[in-house]
């Protein structure tokens, strides 16, 4: 996340944040930010313990919710989903992205990190290998294609889709909510 300018962001939402490590790192680099880590109810007591041990209870809120089934509350400049989409089936992905899209402010962004296939489904090699695991372990989960992400994010109200593949084969997808000022023109 260091390659992205988050200097104007004040509210971070991490979905499926487990221990909150990504949120901690972003907040460490951006003292103006506060974070909310959302994860399933079975996980959040552990997340809360990590938040307290890190001394971040004043800057990080932990919320027990299922991003697929529950409406999320709040208003956020940026949302991050790391290694989450590929464990969901297509319908769950749509619902999750719709729920996240509803809490991102105009001009805000979403960052999705994980295994993403090119539309050919045969590259990058790391995503192809990961996909074999997802297909065998998760009920309905898999590595999805760049085109699928583009379509889902558009459906959820995002625009400006970009994908970067980092050296280890992980993809970082970014998209933004339209800025109201731009919509008026």
C-alpha positions, 0 to 999 in steps of 0.5 A: 500500500506504500505506493499509493497516496493516502495523505488525504484519507482520514477513514480506512476500512479493512474488510476481512482484516483478521489481526488488523496488521494491514490497518496497523501498517497503514495507520503507522505511515499515515498519522491522520488516519483512523481505521475500522477492521471488519471481520466475522464475529468469531475472529473479532475478539482476537482482532480486538486483542491485537488492537489493544496490544498494539496500543491503537485502541484510540485509532482502530475500531473493530466491528463484527460483521459479515460483509456479504450479508450485513450492511456496513455502517460508517463513511470511509475514504478508502477500503481494503480487501486483502485475500478475501474475494477469492474465497467467495462465490460470484454472488457473494462477491457482488453482494460484498462489493455492493455493501462496501460501495455503500460506505465509500465516500464520493471520490473514495477508493477501494483496494483489492489485493489477491490472486487475479487471473488475466482474462485468458485464465492462464496468467500470471502463473502464481494466480493460476497455481493459487486458483487450484487451491481455491477451487479445491478448498473453498465452496465456490471460491476461485481466482477471478479474472480482471474482467470479472473484477471490472464488471463487479466494481462497475456494478457496485458504483466504482470507476477508474479501474486499474490493476497492477501485478507486483513481483510476487504475482499478487494483483492490486486492483484499485477503483474509485467512487465517482466524485459528486463535483465531477458528476455535476459538470 
